[in-house]
């Protein structure tokens, strides 16, 4: 009976002790082993083994010239990697150098396949890149883009610009059926000042490659700044809208050595609408005419407007006005309003008093009011309005129609 009672009471007690012991043993084991689920793996946990290297110089290398190969961009960077270099990987398994960096020179003019192999002892990664080595007598060309600027802006003011290409689009006598800023221009790109490198070398006719967008890798070769959007020593870049651009020229001579140059291109704009009528306020709704323009403010691409200026000139008195006693309705007052592409009102001229409307070349019988907006207004912050499609509106709160003398939109990109 005692034996039966003992047997009946023992299993629950032993089972509980066994489970508790197993849990404690597991925790102690895990805490002592590297890589356990409770262990903090450090900064390099989860980083794949990846071979990445750079070369300096990476082009126009001559026979006997030292080239530095650097694998510092390989991952992980915790010191666990070994590095093996092969500087003629085509059909070869030799190890020419070890270490994160290596210096090597080549003894013949040809294209070499350079291979880097990195390993953490378990996983291996390779990268292979080609390097062309030229004869000692070869000389690289010099790329040169001819700089120029318009002599004057749209108001006949002289332009002082000696570093970049700067042009104005002057859209005069625009129709009221065309209230959009859609004009473009053509830019002449000239590389005739480029040189071949030596008197015995030359630049072929197709050796001038113009890259019109340094952020776009149109040929998918991994380099966004060497595309050939246009070819030729002197070319026309057509249909260029207002904006700020950076373009590149790559010159390749007859021995396949290259050189590159970049230049900024600024296209500013002025659009003029003359002698048009705006309706009066009807039933509490002001007369309104709207004009649309695309404005760029992109720091990443470098296409950023400097300022936008809207200019409005109109007669102070409407000659055909029938005066309403006590209203002063014949004294004209028009205002400019600016709206971003979300239709948020960014600015207006309503705070400019009638006595102060004399900006620019304004005569005594006119009101001349300007709305000036700095580049900051077009940035994308909580307190600004962003770029994109903007609408500039003229509003007439008086009941009489009025013939406006002139409205101008100016977009300054330089």
The 8 nearest C-alpha neighbors of each residue, nearest first, counted from 0:
[[1, 3, 2, 4, 5, 6, 7, 8],
 [2, 0, 4, 3, 5, 6, 7, 8],
 [1, 3, 5, 0, 4, 6, 7, 8],
 [4, 2, 0, 6, 1, 5, 7, 8],
 [3, 5, 7, 1, 6, 2, 8, 0],
 [6, 4, 2, 8, 3, 7, 1, 9],
 [5, 7, 3, 4, 9, 8, 2, 10],
 [6, 8, 4, 5, 9, 3, 10, 2],
 [7, 9, 5, 6, 10, 4, 11, 12],
 [8, 10, 6, 12, 7, 11, 5, 13],
 [9, 11, 13, 12, 14, 8, 7, 6],
 [12, 10, 14, 13, 9, 15, 8, 16],
 [11, 13, 15, 9, 10, 14, 16, 8],
 [14, 12, 16, 10, 15, 11, 17, 9],
 [13, 15, 17, 11, 16, 12, 10, 18],
 [16, 14, 18, 12, 17, 13, 19, 11],
 [15, 17, 13, 19, 14, 18, 20, 12],
 [16, 18, 14, 20, 15, 19, 13, 21],
 [19, 17, 21, 15, 20, 16, 14, 22],
 [20, 18, 16, 22, 21, 17, 15, 23],
 [19, 21, 17, 23, 18, 22, 16, 24],
 [20, 22, 24, 18, 19, 23, 25, 17],
 [23, 21, 25, 19, 24, 20, 18, 26],
 [24, 22, 26, 20, 25, 21, 27, 19],
 [23, 25, 21, 27, 22, 26, 20, 28],
 [24, 26, 28, 22, 23, 27, 21, 29],
 [27, 25, 29, 23, 28, 24, 30, 22],
 [26, 28, 24, 30, 25, 29, 23, 31],
 [27, 29, 25, 31, 26, 30, 24, 32],
 [30, 28, 26, 32, 31, 27, 35, 25],
 [29, 31, 27, 28, 32, 26, 37, 35],
 [32, 30, 28, 29, 27, 33, 35, 26],
 [31, 33, 29, 30, 35, 34, 28, 38],
 [34, 32, 35, 38, 31, 30, 29, 40],
 [33, 35, 38, 32, 36, 40, 37, 39],
 [36, 34, 38, 37, 29, 33, 32, 30],
 [35, 37, 38, 34, 29, 39, 33, 30],
 [36, 38, 35, 39, 30, 29, 34, 40],
 [37, 39, 35, 36, 34, 40, 33, 30],
 [40, 38, 41, 37, 34, 36, 35, 44],
 [39, 41, 44, 38, 42, 34, 43, 33],
 [42, 40, 39, 43, 44, 38, 45, 77],
 [41, 43, 44, 40, 77, 45, 46, 39],
 [44, 42, 46, 41, 75, 45, 77, 40],
 [45, 43, 40, 46, 42, 41, 39, 47],
 [44, 46, 43, 47, 42, 40, 75, 48],
 [47, 45, 43, 44, 75, 48, 74, 49],
 [48, 46, 49, 45, 74, 75, 44, 122],
 [47, 49, 74, 75, 124, 46, 122, 123],
 [48, 50, 74, 124, 73, 47, 51, 125],
 [49, 51, 73, 125, 124, 126, 117, 116],
 [52, 50, 73, 72, 70, 126, 49, 53],
 [53, 51, 70, 69, 72, 68, 50, 73],
 [52, 54, 69, 68, 70, 55, 51, 57],
 [53, 55, 68, 57, 56, 67, 69, 66],
 [56, 54, 57, 67, 66, 68, 53, 58],
 [55, 57, 54, 58, 66, 60, 67, 59],
 [56, 58, 55, 54, 130, 60, 59, 53],
 [57, 59, 60, 56, 131, 130, 257, 256],
 [58, 60, 256, 61, 139, 257, 133, 132],
 [61, 59, 132, 58, 133, 64, 56, 131],
 [60, 62, 133, 132, 135, 64, 134, 63],
 [61, 63, 106, 135, 105, 64, 134, 107],
 [64, 62, 104, 105, 106, 61, 65, 135],
 [63, 65, 104, 61, 62, 66, 60, 105],
 [66, 64, 104, 103, 102, 63, 67, 105],
 [65, 67, 103, 102, 55, 104, 56, 68],
 [68, 66, 102, 55, 54, 101, 69, 65],
 [69, 67, 54, 101, 100, 53, 102, 66],
 [68, 70, 100, 53, 52, 71, 99, 67],
 [71, 69, 52, 99, 72, 73, 51, 100],
 [72, 70, 73, 69, 99, 52, 76, 100],
 [71, 73, 70, 51, 52, 74, 50, 76],
 [74, 72, 51, 50, 71, 49, 70, 75],
 [75, 73, 76, 49, 48, 72, 47, 46],
 [74, 76, 77, 46, 43, 48, 73, 47],
 [75, 77, 74, 78, 73, 79, 43, 71],
 [78, 76, 79, 75, 43, 80, 74, 42],
 [77, 79, 76, 80, 75, 81, 119, 74],
 [78, 80, 119, 77, 81, 76, 75, 118],
 [81, 79, 119, 118, 78, 117, 82, 75],
 [80, 82, 118, 117, 119, 83, 98, 79],
 [83, 81, 117, 98, 97, 116, 99, 80],
 [82, 84, 97, 116, 115, 94, 96, 117],
 [85, 83, 115, 96, 95, 94, 114, 97],
 [84, 86, 114, 95, 94, 88, 87, 113],
 [85, 87, 113, 88, 84, 114, 95, 112],
 [88, 86, 112, 89, 85, 111, 113, 91],
 [87, 89, 91, 112, 85, 113, 114, 86],
 [88, 90, 91, 87, 112, 111, 113, 92],
 [91, 89, 88, 92, 87, 93, 112, 85],
 [92, 90, 88, 89, 93, 87, 85, 94],
 [93, 91, 94, 88, 90, 85, 89, 87],
 [94, 92, 91, 95, 85, 88, 87, 84],
 [93, 95, 85, 84, 96, 83, 92, 97],
 [94, 96, 85, 84, 93, 86, 97, 83],
 [97, 95, 84, 94, 83, 101, 98, 85],
 [98, 96, 83, 82, 84, 99, 101, 95],
 [99, 97, 82, 100, 101, 81, 83, 96],
 [98, 100, 70, 82, 69, 71, 101, 97],
 [101, 99, 69, 98, 68, 70, 102, 67],
 [100, 102, 68, 67, 96, 103, 98, 69],
 [103, 101, 67, 66, 68, 65, 100, 104],
 [104, 102, 66, 65, 101, 67, 105, 68],
 [105, 103, 65, 63, 64, 66, 106, 62],
 [104, 106, 62, 63, 107, 103, 64, 132],
 [105, 107, 62, 63, 104, 108, 132, 64],
 [108, 106, 62, 105, 109, 132, 134, 133],
 [109, 107, 133, 132, 134, 62, 106, 110],
 [110, 108, 132, 131, 107, 111, 133, 130],
 [109, 111, 131, 130, 132, 129, 112, 108],
 [112, 110, 130, 129, 87, 113, 131, 109],
 [111, 113, 129, 88, 87, 128, 89, 127],
 [114, 112, 86, 128, 127, 88, 87, 85],
 [113, 115, 127, 85, 126, 88, 84, 86],
 [116, 114, 84, 126, 125, 83, 127, 85],
 [115, 117, 125, 83, 124, 82, 50, 84],
 [118, 116, 82, 124, 81, 123, 50, 80],
 [117, 119, 123, 80, 81, 120, 122, 124],
 [118, 120, 80, 79, 121, 122, 81, 123],
 [121, 119, 118, 122, 123, 80, 81, 79],
 [120, 122, 119, 123, 118, 48, 80, 124],
 [123, 121, 118, 119, 120, 48, 124, 117],
 [122, 124, 118, 117, 48, 121, 116, 119],
 [123, 125, 50, 49, 117, 116, 48, 118],
 [126, 124, 116, 50, 115, 117, 127, 114],
 [125, 127, 115, 50, 114, 51, 128, 116],
 [128, 126, 114, 113, 112, 115, 125, 129],
 [129, 127, 113, 112, 114, 130, 126, 111],
 [128, 130, 112, 111, 113, 110, 131, 127],
 [129, 131, 111, 110, 132, 112, 128, 57],
 [132, 130, 110, 109, 111, 133, 129, 60],
 [131, 133, 108, 60, 61, 109, 110, 62],
 [134, 132, 61, 108, 62, 60, 137, 135],
 [133, 135, 108, 136, 137, 61, 62, 132],
 [134, 136, 61, 62, 137, 133, 63, 138],
 [135, 137, 134, 138, 133, 61, 62, 197],
 [138, 136, 134, 135, 133, 139, 254, 61],
 [137, 139, 196, 197, 136, 140, 256, 195],
 [138, 140, 196, 256, 257, 59, 141, 258],
 [141, 139, 196, 195, 194, 258, 257, 252],
 [140, 142, 194, 193, 258, 143, 195, 196],
 [141, 143, 193, 259, 258, 250, 260, 140],
 [142, 144, 193, 192, 190, 260, 141, 145],
 [145, 143, 190, 189, 146, 142, 260, 192],
 [146, 144, 189, 190, 143, 147, 192, 188],
 [145, 147, 164, 163, 144, 162, 161, 148],
 [148, 146, 164, 145, 163, 165, 149, 161],
 [149, 147, 165, 164, 166, 150, 160, 146],
 [148, 150, 166, 151, 165, 158, 152, 147],
 [149, 151, 158, 157, 148, 152, 159, 156],
 [152, 150, 157, 155, 156, 158, 149, 153],
 [151, 153, 155, 156, 154, 167, 157, 158],
 [152, 154, 155, 169, 151, 269, 167, 156],
 [153, 155, 156, 152, 151, 157, 169, 269],
 [156, 154, 151, 152, 153, 157, 150, 158],
 [155, 157, 151, 152, 154, 158, 153, 150],
 [158, 156, 151, 150, 155, 152, 159, 149],
 [159, 157, 151, 150, 160, 156, 152, 149],
 [158, 160, 157, 161, 150, 148, 151, 149],
 [161, 159, 162, 158, 148, 163, 165, 147],
 [160, 162, 163, 159, 146, 147, 148, 164],
 [163, 161, 160, 146, 164, 147, 262, 263],
 [162, 164, 263, 146, 264, 161, 165, 262],
 [163, 165, 264, 147, 148, 146, 265, 263],
 [166, 164, 148, 265, 264, 266, 163, 149],
 [165, 167, 266, 149, 148, 265, 267, 164],
 [168, 166, 267, 268, 266, 169, 152, 153],
 [167, 169, 268, 170, 267, 269, 184, 166],
 [170, 168, 269, 153, 171, 167, 268, 270],
 [171, 169, 270, 269, 168, 271, 173, 172],
 [170, 172, 271, 173, 169, 270, 272, 269],
 [173, 171, 272, 271, 174, 273, 170, 270],
 [174, 172, 272, 171, 271, 177, 170, 175],
 [175, 173, 176, 177, 172, 272, 178, 273],
 [174, 176, 177, 178, 173, 272, 275, 273],
 [175, 177, 174, 178, 173, 179, 290, 272],
 [178, 176, 174, 175, 179, 173, 180, 290],
 [177, 179, 290, 175, 176, 291, 180, 174],
 [180, 178, 291, 177, 181, 290, 292, 182],
 [179, 181, 292, 182, 291, 178, 293, 270],
 [182, 180, 179, 183, 240, 292, 293, 241],
 [181, 183, 180, 240, 184, 170, 168, 241],
 [184, 182, 240, 239, 238, 181, 241, 185],
 [183, 185, 239, 238, 237, 240, 186, 168],
 [186, 184, 237, 236, 238, 239, 235, 187],
 [185, 187, 236, 235, 188, 237, 184, 239],
 [188, 186, 235, 234, 236, 189, 185, 233],
 [189, 187, 234, 233, 235, 186, 190, 236],
 [188, 190, 233, 145, 191, 144, 232, 187],
 [191, 189, 144, 232, 192, 143, 193, 233],
 [190, 192, 193, 189, 232, 233, 143, 145],
 [191, 193, 190, 143, 194, 144, 145, 142],
 [194, 192, 143, 142, 191, 141, 190, 195],
 [193, 195, 141, 140, 196, 192, 142, 202],
 [194, 196, 140, 201, 202, 200, 252, 197],
 [197, 195, 140, 138, 139, 194, 200, 141],
 [198, 196, 200, 199, 195, 138, 201, 140],
 [197, 199, 200, 196, 195, 201, 194, 138],
 [198, 200, 197, 201, 196, 195, 137, 253],
 [201, 199, 197, 198, 195, 253, 196, 252],
 [200, 202, 195, 252, 253, 203, 199, 198],
 [201, 203, 252, 195, 206, 253, 251, 204],
 [204, 202, 206, 205, 201, 253, 252, 251],
 [203, 205, 206, 231, 202, 232, 207, 230],
 [204, 206, 203, 207, 231, 230, 208, 202],
 [207, 205, 251, 203, 204, 250, 202, 208],
 [206, 208, 250, 231, 230, 205, 232, 249],
 [209, 207, 227, 230, 249, 248, 229, 206],
 [208, 210, 248, 229, 227, 228, 247, 230],
 [211, 209, 247, 226, 228, 227, 246, 212],
 [210, 212, 246, 209, 228, 213, 247, 245],
 [213, 211, 214, 215, 210, 246, 245, 224],
 [212, 214, 224, 223, 215, 246, 210, 211],
 [215, 213, 212, 223, 216, 300, 224, 211],
 [216, 214, 223, 212, 217, 213, 224, 226],
 [215, 217, 223, 219, 218, 222, 214, 226],
 [216, 218, 219, 215, 226, 223, 220, 228],
 [217, 219, 216, 220, 226, 227, 223, 221],
 [220, 218, 216, 217, 221, 222, 223, 226],
 [219, 221, 222, 218, 216, 223, 217, 226],
 [220, 222, 219, 223, 216, 218, 224, 225],
 [223, 221, 224, 220, 216, 225, 219, 226],
 [222, 224, 216, 215, 213, 214, 225, 221],
 [225, 223, 213, 222, 226, 210, 247, 216],
 [226, 224, 223, 222, 210, 249, 227, 247],
 [227, 225, 210, 228, 224, 218, 217, 223],
 [226, 228, 208, 209, 229, 210, 230, 225],
 [227, 229, 210, 209, 226, 211, 230, 208],
 [230, 228, 209, 227, 208, 231, 210, 234],
 [231, 229, 208, 207, 205, 209, 227, 228],
 [232, 230, 207, 233, 205, 234, 204, 208],
 [231, 233, 190, 207, 191, 189, 234, 204],
 [232, 234, 189, 231, 188, 190, 191, 235],
 [235, 233, 188, 231, 187, 236, 189, 232],
 [234, 236, 187, 186, 237, 188, 185, 233],
 [237, 235, 186, 185, 187, 234, 238, 188],
 [236, 238, 185, 239, 235, 184, 186, 183],
 [239, 237, 183, 184, 185, 240, 236, 182],
 [238, 240, 183, 184, 237, 185, 241, 236],
 [241, 239, 183, 242, 238, 182, 184, 266],
 [242, 240, 266, 267, 268, 239, 183, 243],
 [241, 243, 266, 412, 265, 302, 240, 244],
 [242, 244, 302, 265, 264, 412, 303, 266],
 [245, 243, 264, 263, 302, 265, 246, 242],
 [246, 244, 263, 262, 264, 261, 213, 247],
 [245, 247, 211, 261, 210, 262, 212, 213],
 [246, 248, 261, 210, 260, 209, 262, 211],
 [247, 249, 209, 260, 259, 208, 261, 210],
 [250, 248, 259, 208, 258, 207, 225, 209],
 [249, 251, 207, 258, 257, 206, 142, 259],
 [252, 250, 257, 206, 255, 256, 202, 249],
 [253, 251, 202, 255, 254, 201, 256, 195],
 [252, 254, 255, 201, 202, 200, 203, 251],
 [253, 255, 252, 256, 137, 200, 251, 133],
 [256, 254, 252, 253, 251, 257, 139, 133],
 [255, 257, 139, 59, 251, 254, 252, 140],
 [258, 256, 251, 250, 139, 140, 255, 252],
 [257, 259, 250, 142, 141, 249, 140, 139],
 [260, 258, 249, 248, 142, 250, 257, 247],
 [259, 261, 248, 247, 142, 143, 249, 262],
 [262, 260, 247, 246, 248, 245, 259, 263],
 [263, 261, 245, 246, 163, 264, 247, 260],
 [262, 264, 245, 163, 244, 164, 246, 265],
 [263, 265, 164, 244, 243, 165, 245, 163],
 [266, 264, 243, 165, 412, 242, 164, 413],
 [265, 267, 241, 166, 242, 167, 165, 243],
 [268, 266, 167, 411, 412, 241, 410, 168],
 [269, 267, 168, 410, 167, 409, 169, 241],
 [268, 270, 409, 169, 408, 170, 168, 410],
 [269, 271, 170, 408, 407, 171, 169, 409],
 [272, 270, 407, 171, 172, 173, 406, 170],
 [271, 273, 173, 406, 405, 172, 407, 174],
 [274, 272, 405, 404, 275, 271, 172, 406],
 [275, 273, 404, 403, 405, 402, 276, 272],
 [276, 274, 403, 402, 273, 277, 404, 175],
 [275, 277, 402, 401, 403, 278, 274, 400],
 [278, 276, 401, 400, 286, 402, 279, 287],
 [279, 277, 400, 286, 276, 401, 280, 399],
 [278, 280, 398, 400, 399, 286, 397, 395],
 [281, 279, 285, 398, 396, 286, 284, 397],
 [280, 282, 284, 283, 279, 285, 398, 286],
 [283, 281, 284, 280, 285, 398, 279, 286],
 [282, 284, 281, 280, 285, 396, 398, 286],
 [285, 283, 281, 280, 282, 286, 396, 279],
 [286, 284, 280, 396, 395, 394, 287, 279],
 [285, 287, 278, 279, 395, 280, 394, 277],
 [288, 286, 394, 393, 285, 395, 289, 392],
 [287, 289, 393, 392, 394, 277, 290, 286],
 [288, 290, 392, 391, 390, 393, 287, 291],
 [289, 291, 178, 391, 390, 179, 392, 292],
 [292, 290, 390, 179, 389, 391, 180, 178],
 [291, 293, 180, 389, 388, 179, 294, 390],
 [294, 292, 388, 387, 389, 295, 291, 180],
 [293, 295, 387, 386, 292, 388, 296, 389],
 [296, 294, 386, 303, 304, 302, 297, 387],
 [297, 295, 303, 386, 304, 302, 377, 378],
 [296, 298, 302, 303, 299, 300, 301, 295],
 [297, 299, 301, 300, 303, 296, 302, 378],
 [300, 298, 297, 301, 302, 296, 214, 303],
 [299, 301, 302, 298, 297, 214, 244, 303],
 [302, 300, 298, 299, 297, 303, 243, 244],
 [303, 301, 243, 297, 300, 296, 295, 244],
 [304, 302, 296, 297, 295, 301, 243, 298],
 [303, 305, 412, 306, 374, 296, 295, 411],
 [306, 304, 374, 412, 411, 413, 373, 303],
 [307, 305, 373, 374, 411, 372, 304, 410],
 [306, 308, 410, 372, 409, 371, 411, 373],
 [309, 307, 371, 409, 370, 408, 372, 310],
 [308, 310, 408, 370, 369, 407, 409, 371],
 [311, 309, 369, 407, 406, 368, 308, 370],
 [312, 310, 406, 368, 367, 405, 369, 407],
 [313, 311, 367, 405, 404, 366, 406, 403],
 [312, 314, 403, 404, 366, 365, 315, 311],
 [315, 313, 365, 316, 364, 366, 317, 403],
 [314, 316, 331, 365, 330, 366, 364, 313],
 [317, 315, 330, 314, 331, 329, 318, 364],
 [316, 318, 320, 319, 329, 401, 314, 315],
 [317, 319, 320, 316, 329, 321, 314, 401],
 [320, 318, 317, 321, 399, 316, 329, 401],
 [319, 321, 317, 318, 329, 322, 399, 316],
 [322, 320, 323, 319, 329, 328, 399, 318],
 [321, 323, 329, 320, 324, 328, 327, 326],
 [322, 324, 326, 325, 328, 321, 327, 329],
 [325, 323, 326, 322, 327, 328, 321, 329],
 [324, 326, 327, 323, 328, 322, 329, 330],
 [325, 327, 328, 324, 323, 322, 329, 330],
 [328, 326, 329, 330, 325, 323, 322, 324],
 [327, 329, 326, 330, 397, 322, 323, 398],
 [328, 330, 327, 320, 316, 317, 331, 322],
 [331, 329, 316, 328, 315, 327, 332, 317],
 [330, 332, 315, 316, 329, 333, 317, 397],
 [333, 331, 330, 395, 334, 397, 396, 315],
 [332, 334, 395, 394, 331, 393, 335, 396],
 [335, 333, 394, 348, 393, 349, 336, 332],
 [334, 336, 393, 347, 348, 392, 394, 370],
 [335, 337, 347, 392, 391, 346, 393, 334],
 [338, 336, 391, 346, 345, 344, 390, 347],
 [339, 337, 344, 390, 342, 343, 345, 389],
 [338, 340, 389, 342, 341, 343, 384, 390],
 [339, 341, 388, 342, 389, 387, 338, 343],
 [342, 340, 339, 343, 338, 384, 389, 388],
 [343, 341, 338, 339, 340, 344, 390, 389],
 [344, 342, 338, 341, 339, 345, 340, 384],
 [343, 345, 338, 337, 346, 342, 339, 336],
 [346, 344, 338, 337, 343, 384, 339, 347],
 [345, 347, 337, 344, 336, 348, 338, 370],
 [348, 346, 336, 335, 349, 337, 370, 334],
 [347, 349, 350, 334, 335, 351, 370, 336],
 [348, 350, 351, 347, 334, 352, 335, 333],
 [351, 349, 348, 352, 347, 353, 334, 355],
 [352, 350, 349, 348, 355, 353, 356, 368],
 [353, 351, 355, 354, 350, 356, 349, 348],
 [352, 354, 355, 356, 351, 366, 332, 357],
 [353, 355, 352, 356, 357, 351, 366, 367],
 [356, 354, 352, 353, 357, 351, 358, 368],
 [355, 357, 367, 366, 368, 353, 354, 358],
 [356, 358, 367, 361, 355, 366, 359, 368],
 [359, 357, 367, 368, 356, 361, 360, 369],
 [358, 360, 361, 357, 367, 368, 369, 310],
 [361, 359, 358, 362, 357, 367, 312, 365],
 [360, 362, 357, 359, 367, 365, 358, 363],
 [363, 361, 365, 364, 360, 357, 366, 367],
 [362, 364, 365, 361, 366, 357, 315, 314],
 [363, 365, 362, 315, 314, 366, 316, 361],
 [366, 364, 314, 315, 362, 363, 313, 361],
 [365, 367, 356, 313, 312, 315, 357, 314],
 [368, 366, 312, 357, 356, 358, 311, 361],
 [367, 369, 356, 311, 358, 310, 366, 357],
 [370, 368, 310, 309, 371, 311, 308, 367],
 [369, 371, 309, 308, 348, 310, 372, 347],
 [372, 370, 308, 307, 369, 309, 373, 306],
 [371, 373, 307, 306, 308, 376, 370, 374],
 [374, 372, 306, 375, 376, 305, 307, 371],
 [373, 375, 305, 306, 376, 377, 304, 372],
 [376, 374, 378, 377, 373, 383, 372, 305],
 [375, 377, 383, 374, 378, 373, 384, 372],
 [378, 376, 385, 386, 375, 384, 374, 296],
 [379, 377, 385, 375, 376, 383, 296, 380],
 [378, 380, 385, 383, 384, 377, 381, 386],
 [381, 379, 383, 382, 378, 384, 385, 377],
 [380, 382, 383, 379, 384, 378, 385, 376],
 [381, 383, 380, 384, 379, 376, 378, 385],
 [384, 382, 376, 380, 381, 379, 378, 385],
 [383, 385, 377, 376, 379, 339, 378, 345],
 [386, 384, 377, 379, 378, 383, 387, 376],
 [385, 387, 377, 294, 295, 296, 378, 388],
 [388, 386, 294, 293, 295, 389, 340, 385],
 [387, 389, 293, 340, 292, 294, 339, 386],
 [390, 388, 339, 340, 292, 291, 338, 293],
 [389, 391, 291, 338, 290, 337, 392, 289],
 [392, 390, 337, 290, 289, 336, 291, 338],
 [393, 391, 289, 336, 288, 335, 290, 390],
 [392, 394, 335, 288, 287, 334, 336, 289],
 [395, 393, 287, 334, 286, 333, 285, 392],
 [394, 396, 286, 333, 285, 397, 279, 287],
 [397, 395, 285, 280, 394, 398, 279, 286],
 [396, 398, 280, 395, 399, 279, 328, 331],
 [397, 399, 279, 280, 281, 396, 400, 328],
 [400, 398, 279, 397, 401, 320, 278, 280],
 [401, 399, 278, 279, 277, 398, 276, 402],
 [400, 402, 277, 276, 403, 317, 399, 278],
 [403, 401, 276, 275, 274, 277, 404, 400],
 [402, 404, 313, 275, 274, 405, 276, 401],
 [405, 403, 274, 313, 312, 273, 402, 275],
 [404, 406, 273, 312, 272, 403, 311, 274],
 [405, 407, 311, 272, 310, 271, 312, 273],
 [408, 406, 271, 310, 270, 309, 409, 272],
 [409, 407, 309, 270, 269, 308, 310, 410],
 [410, 408, 269, 308, 268, 307, 309, 411],
 [411, 409, 307, 268, 267, 306, 412, 269],
 [410, 412, 267, 306, 305, 413, 304, 307],
 [411, 413, 304, 305, 267, 265, 242, 243],
 [412, 411, 265, 305, 267, 304, 165, 243]]
